[in-house]
Amino acid sequence: MSMKKDRFITGTFIAIAYIAVILLTTYVHPIIFDIFDFLLAACGVYEMCKAVSCFTSQPILIIDLIQVVVGFASFWFAQYFFKASAAGMNGYFISLLLMVIVTVIVTACSKTYVKGNAVATIFVMMYPSAMLMFSVGINYFMSADIGVSLLASLPYRNAGIALMFIVPALTDVFAYQIGSAIKGKKLCPSISPNKTISGAIGGLLGGVVAACLVLLFTFLAVHFNVNILGLAMLTDAWWSTSLNFVMLGLFGSVFDQAGDLFASLIKRRAGIKDYSNLLPGHGGILDRIDGFMFCGVFFYLYFAIMMLV
C-alpha cells in the first residue's frame, strides 16, 4: 500500500511539474523549457554514468557533465546570435564534436583511463544528453525574421511541446491499462518481461488519443480565436492538419515505446531495476523520460521536414 501511495504522490507531483513547464514555456518565456531540459540532462547523465559503469568501463562523469553545460551554452549562443530555427542545434553538435575530441585526447594522454572509458563517456554524451537536445530544438522553431520570441513561434513549436508531454503520458497509461486487462503474448520478454503485445497496441491507441486531444485544443483555439497553449493549424487545411496530428500521435507512440525498451535493455545489462530512487515509486529521472527523449527526436525531425517542404 505504501508503494502505491508513494507512486500516486510522486505521479501527481510529476504531472503538476509537467503542466507548470508547459504553461510557463507557452505563456511566459521559452527559456523555462530549456532550464527544465537542462536539469533533466544533468540528472540523466549522472544516472546513466552509474548504470553504464555496472557492465562496462566507467564513463568519465566530469567530462559528461561539462559536455551538458558546454552543449547548452553553445546552443543558446548560436540560437540567440543567429536567430534561426536550426542555429542552436548546429551550435550544439559542433560543441558535441569538440567534446568527443577532448574525450579521446584526455583518455589517450591519461594513465588512469583507457579506450573503454572514452567509449562509455561518448555513449553517455549521445544518450541521454544529445537526444534531449532535440526537444530543446523544437522549442526554437521560430520565424527567422523576428527571432527568439513567443510572438515568433511557428505552429510546430507549440504543438511539439504539447505532444512531447501528452503522447508519452497517454501511451504509458493506455499500454498499462489495456495490457493489464487483456494480457496475452509478451512483446520482448528478454528485455522487459511485463510488456505485452496487447499493451503495445494499447499504447499506440493512447498516442493517437493524445494527438487527437491536442488537435481538439487546436480546433477550439482557432474556432473561438483564443490562445490555448499557442496552438494553431499545422497546415492551411483541417484535413491535412488532422492527418499530421494522427501520424504524430501514432509514430510518437512507437518511438516512446522504443525508448522505453532501449532504457530497459540498458537496465537489464546493468542488473538494476531503476536508474535511481530519486522519484519514489517511479525510479529515477531516466525512468520517466526514456520515451520523452525518443519522442523529442521524432517530433523534431518530423516538423523539420514539414518546415522544409
Summary of the structure (lengths in Angstrom):
residues: 309
radius of gyration: 19.8
end to end distance: 52.9
largest distance: 66.4
contacts: 1073
relative contact order: 0.13
helix: 75%
strand: 4%
